[in-house]
Amino acid sequence: MSDAERQIRATIARWVAAVARGDAAAITQFYVGDARFMVPNAPAAIGHAAIENMWATLLSLPNAALDFGPDFVTVAASDDLAYEAGSYALSFDKDGARVNDRGKYVVVWKNDGGTWKAAADILNSDLPAN
């Protein structure tokens, strides 16, 4: 495993911990300033303010629980870009019932002055649309 991949995986672990704490402001710092966060059924959140708002909305779902992790991380030979693909599980309460979603995601990573940050983050559900 390359040093870049180790750094990205360590960042992912900190990101998952920030999600568990419900800390949208901390999560936002894992993105470059002009990043895009693309979730289903919503316009792309572009830039820190919009990304923080999108994460805050997601984490404010009643009894929200989100876990995710990479299946792989691939770093370009140039060591300036990388990508990660993985899966997620999201649960929350809605209208007196528990909603359980699962799906996949892709994050494009950018080496931003020696720190790996997300430049694009997109996810989609494995479940059929209702």
Order of alpha helices (4+ residues) and beta strands (2+ residues): alpha-alpha-beta-beta-alpha-beta-beta-beta-beta
